[in-house]
Amino acid sequence: MVTTMFVRISVSLLLAALAVGPAAAQRQWGQDRSIEQISESVYRWGSDGQYGAYILTSEGIIVVDGHYCPSGTVDWLKSELATRHDVPVRFLVLSHDHLDHICNSQVFDDTAVTVGHRNIRPHIVREGRISSVPDVTFENEMDLHLGGVKVTLLYVGPSHSDNLIHVHVPDEGVLISIDIARDVLFPDLRDMDVHGMLRGLRTLSKLDDVDVVLPGHGPRLLGQDNFMRSHEFLQTLHDRVLDHMIAGRTLPEIRQLVSMDEFSDLGGLDMFLDPNIVTMYDFLYRYREPNNRLTELEAVSCIENSSACRTSD
């Protein structure tokens, strides 16, 4: 039965995550910290395969994001900025609320005004995240002007979260697109608004004044064409899973039938395709109204597993 299998898959994924917990605890963090100049004003910083950025101006610095909690890289960054530059951090921009990108960002609270999307603050406060809490929030777009440099903060709708924003330095052709620009699959789509993501990817692919895109994961700088490659993968996965659902196939069947071999250029396909299929199925199950009504048994199962619930007759 679909419901039982979905629960089994979820439990299996959880157990797998717990199984690697002790190994992750032994990880040596922050061994490859780096700062790289990208353009006249924009620098990328990070470690452990994850990156933030900062924008240096004559009047101060705009830092984008925190980092993994155990990496110690944010404290290191603060020390490096004080050593390398003679201006303070004036703004801290949080790309979205996920802890791995904002942890320890509160170290900049002594000099910086923190900025984020209006949806980010409730998540940080309610979850008690180890992070700076935004002093200033915005809805769709906001410009920061500092030392003659214009920085535009863009919200293109719900995507990887309901509060993810992009940082654009148009005069230098740099777009900082944390977690959306990527050449590796998402581990899964559990927190994604898939349709919003597709719209956002199209918007970003057409944004003017973009020569280089800085991702939040992976060392490689990307081009604007990356957004449409990600769009192609996500749309194809969406359509293939949905076609099988409309044909009445179960999740176990769909997991066996869907292949994405033409996207072998994207990293993590072997590791992450199956959880991508499962979470796409879950998204589409909740989004659409199937033709077939629930049986009495399925209605009972709905109590135990919300992915079996229907929203209307």
C-alpha positions in Angstrom: 0.0 0.0 0.0 1.3 3.5 -0.9 0.8 4.8 2.7 2.7 2.0 4.3 5.5 2.2 1.8 5.8 6.0 2.3 6.1 5.6 6.0 8.7 2.8 5.5 10.7 5.0 3.2 10.6 7.9 5.6 11.7 5.8 8.5 14.5 4.2 6.4 15.8 7.7 5.4 15.7 8.8 9.1 17.6 5.7 10.3 20.2 6.2 7.6 20.7 9.8 8.8 21.0 8.6 12.4 23.5 5.9 11.3 25.9 8.5 10.0 25.5 10.7 13.0 28.6 9.5 14.9 30.8 9.7 11.8 29.6 13.3 11.2 30.4 14.1 14.8 34.1 13.1 14.1 34.3 15.5 11.1 37.2 17.9 11.2 35.5 21.3 10.6 37.0 24.5 9.2 40.2 23.0 7.7 39.9 24.7 4.3 38.7 28.2 5.2 39.2 30.7 2.3 38.4 34.2 1.1 38.4 34.8 -2.7 37.9 38.1 -4.5 35.2 37.8 -7.2 34.9 41.3 -8.5 36.0 44.8 -7.4 33.7 44.8 -4.3 32.5 41.2 -3.9 34.4 38.5 -2.0 33.4 34.9 -1.4 34.2 33.2 1.9 33.6 29.8 3.4 34.8 26.3 4.3 33.6 22.7 4.3 32.1 23.1 0.8 29.7 25.9 1.9 30.1 29.6 1.1 28.8 33.0 2.0 30.0 36.3 0.6 30.8 39.9 1.6 30.8 43.2 -0.2 33.5 45.7 0.6 32.9 49.4 0.3 34.7 52.5 1.5 32.1 53.0 4.2 31.7 49.5 5.5 31.1 45.8 4.7 27.9 43.9 3.9 28.2 40.3 5.0 26.0 37.6 3.5 25.0 34.7 5.8 26.5 32.7 8.6 27.8 29.1 8.3 27.6 25.6 9.7 27.3 25.8 13.5 30.4 23.6 14.4 32.7 25.0 11.7 33.9 28.1 13.6 34.1 29.8 10.2 32.0 32.9 11.1 34.2 33.8 14.1 37.2 33.3 11.8 35.7 35.5 9.2 35.0 38.3 11.7 38.7 38.2 12.7 39.8 38.2 9.1 37.7 41.2 8.2 39.1 43.2 11.0 42.7 42.3 10.0 42.2 42.8 6.2 40.0 45.9 6.1 39.8 49.2 8.0 36.0 49.5 7.9 33.3 47.8 10.1 30.6 45.4 9.1 27.6 47.7 8.6 25.0 45.2 7.3 24.4 41.5 7.7 22.1 39.9 5.1 20.5 36.5 5.8 19.6 34.6 2.6 17.1 32.3 4.4 16.4 30.8 7.7 18.1 27.4 7.3 20.5 27.0 10.2 23.4 25.8 8.2 23.5 29.2 6.5 22.8 31.5 9.4 24.4 29.9 12.4 26.7 32.1 14.6 25.8 35.2 12.4 25.0 37.0 15.7 28.8 37.7 16.1 28.2 40.7 13.8 25.4 42.2 16.0 27.9 44.6 17.6 28.2 46.8 14.5 25.8 45.5 11.8 22.1 46.0 11.0 20.6 42.6 10.1 18.4 42.4 7.0 16.2 39.6 5.7 12.8 38.8 4.1 9.8 39.4 6.3 9.1 35.7 6.5 12.5 34.9 8.0 12.1 36.5 11.4 9.2 34.3 12.7 11.2 31.2 11.8 14.4 32.3 13.6 12.6 33.5 16.7 10.2 30.6 17.1 12.8 27.9 16.4 15.3 29.6 18.6 18.0 29.5 15.9 21.6 30.4 16.8 21.5 33.5 14.6 21.2 37.2 14.4 17.6 38.3 14.2 16.7 40.7 11.4 16.3 44.3 12.4 14.9 45.2 9.0 12.7 43.1 6.7 11.2 43.6 3.3 8.6 42.0 1.0 9.8 41.9 -2.6 12.9 44.0 -3.2 15.2 46.3 -1.2 18.3 48.3 -2.2 21.2 48.9 0.1 23.5 51.8 -0.8 26.9 51.8 1.0 30.1 53.6 0.0 28.9 54.1 -3.6 27.9 50.5 -4.1 24.3 49.5 -4.8 23.2 46.1 -3.6 19.8 44.8 -4.5 18.0 42.2 -2.4 15.5 40.2 -4.3 12.7 37.9 -3.3 11.3 35.9 -6.2 8.6 34.0 -4.3 8.5 30.8 -2.2 11.1 28.3 -3.5 13.6 26.4 -1.4 11.9 28.1 1.6 9.3 30.8 2.0 12.0 33.5 2.8 15.0 32.8 0.5 16.4 36.0 -1.1 19.1 36.7 -3.7 21.8 39.4 -3.4 22.6 41.3 -6.6 25.4 43.7 -7.3 24.4 44.8 -10.7 27.2 47.2 -11.5 29.7 44.4 -11.1 27.5 41.6 -12.7 27.5 39.4 -9.5 24.5 37.5 -8.2 24.8 35.7 -4.9 22.2 32.9 -5.1 22.5 30.8 -2.0 21.0 27.3 -2.3 19.2 28.0 -5.6 22.3 28.2 -7.9 23.8 24.7 -7.7 25.2 22.0 -9.9 24.3 19.3 -7.4 20.8 17.9 -6.7 19.0 18.9 -3.6 19.2 16.0 -1.2 15.3 16.0 -1.3 12.5 18.5 -1.9 10.8 18.3 1.5 10.7 22.1 2.2 10.3 23.2 -1.4 7.4 24.9 -3.1 8.1 23.2 -6.4 5.9 25.4 -8.6 7.3 28.5 -6.9 10.8 27.2 -7.5 10.1 26.8 -11.2 8.8 30.3 -11.5 11.8 31.7 -9.5 14.4 29.8 -11.7 12.8 31.4 -14.8 12.9 34.8 -13.2 16.6 34.5 -12.2 17.6 33.2 -15.6 16.3 36.4 -17.2 17.7 38.9 -14.6 19.8 41.6 -16.2 23.4 42.5 -15.3 24.5 39.0 -14.2 27.9 37.7 -15.4 28.7 35.3 -12.5 26.6 33.5 -10.0 27.9 32.5 -6.5 26.3 29.4 -5.1 26.1 28.5 -1.5 27.4 25.0 -1.9 30.3 23.8 -4.0 33.5 25.7 -5.0 32.6 26.2 -8.7 31.4 29.6 -9.8 28.3 29.3 -12.1 26.7 31.1 -15.0 23.2 32.2 -15.4 22.4 29.2 -17.6 22.6 27.1 -14.4 19.1 28.3 -13.4 17.5 26.8 -16.6 19.4 23.5 -16.3 18.0 23.2 -12.7 14.6 24.2 -14.1 14.8 21.5 -16.8 15.6 18.8 -14.2 12.8 19.9 -11.8 10.2 20.2 -14.5 11.1 16.9 -16.0 10.9 15.1 -12.6 7.6 16.8 -11.9 6.1 15.7 -15.2 7.3 12.1 -15.0 6.1 11.6 -11.5 2.8 13.2 -12.2 2.2 11.2 -15.3 2.7 8.0 -13.3 0.4 9.2 -10.6 -2.3 10.1 -13.1 -1.9 6.6 -14.5 -2.7 5.2 -11.0 0.7 3.8 -10.2 1.8 3.6 -6.6 4.9 5.2 -5.1 6.9 2.0 -5.1 6.2 1.5 -8.8 7.1 5.1 -9.5 10.4 4.9 -7.7 11.3 2.0 -10.0 10.0 3.6 -13.2 11.4 7.1 -13.1 14.9 7.6 -14.4 16.7 10.9 -15.1 19.7 9.6 -16.9 19.9 12.6 -19.2 20.9 14.7 -16.1 24.0 12.8 -15.3 25.9 16.0 -15.4 24.3 17.1 -12.2 26.1 15.9 -9.1 24.4 13.5 -6.7 22.1 11.9 -9.1 22.8 8.3 -7.9 22.5 9.4 -4.2 19.6 11.8 -4.3 17.3 10.8 -7.1 15.2 8.4 -5.0 14.5 10.9 -2.2 13.8 13.5 -4.9 11.2 11.2 -6.4 9.6 10.4 -3.0 9.4 14.1 -2.0 8.1 15.1 -5.4 5.4 12.5 -5.1 4.5 13.8 -1.7 4.3 17.4 -3.0 2.1 16.4 -5.9 -0.1 14.2 -3.7 -0.8 17.2 -1.5 -1.1 19.6 -4.4 -3.6 17.8 -6.7 -7.0 16.2 -6.4 -6.7 12.6 -7.6 -9.5 11.0 -9.6 -9.9 8.1 -7.3 -11.6 8.5 -3.9 -9.9 7.2 -0.8 -11.0 3.8 0.4 -12.1 3.4 4.0 -8.8 1.8 4.9 -6.8 4.6 3.3 -8.9 7.2 5.3 -7.9 5.5 8.5 -4.3 5.4 7.4 -4.5 9.2 6.8 -4.6 9.6 10.6 -1.2 8.0 10.9 0.4 9.5 7.8 -0.7 12.9 6.5 0.6 12.2 3.0 -2.5 9.9 2.6 -4.9 12.7 3.5 -7.2 14.4 1.0 -8.2 18.0 1.3 -11.7 17.7 -0.2 -14.2 15.3 -1.7 
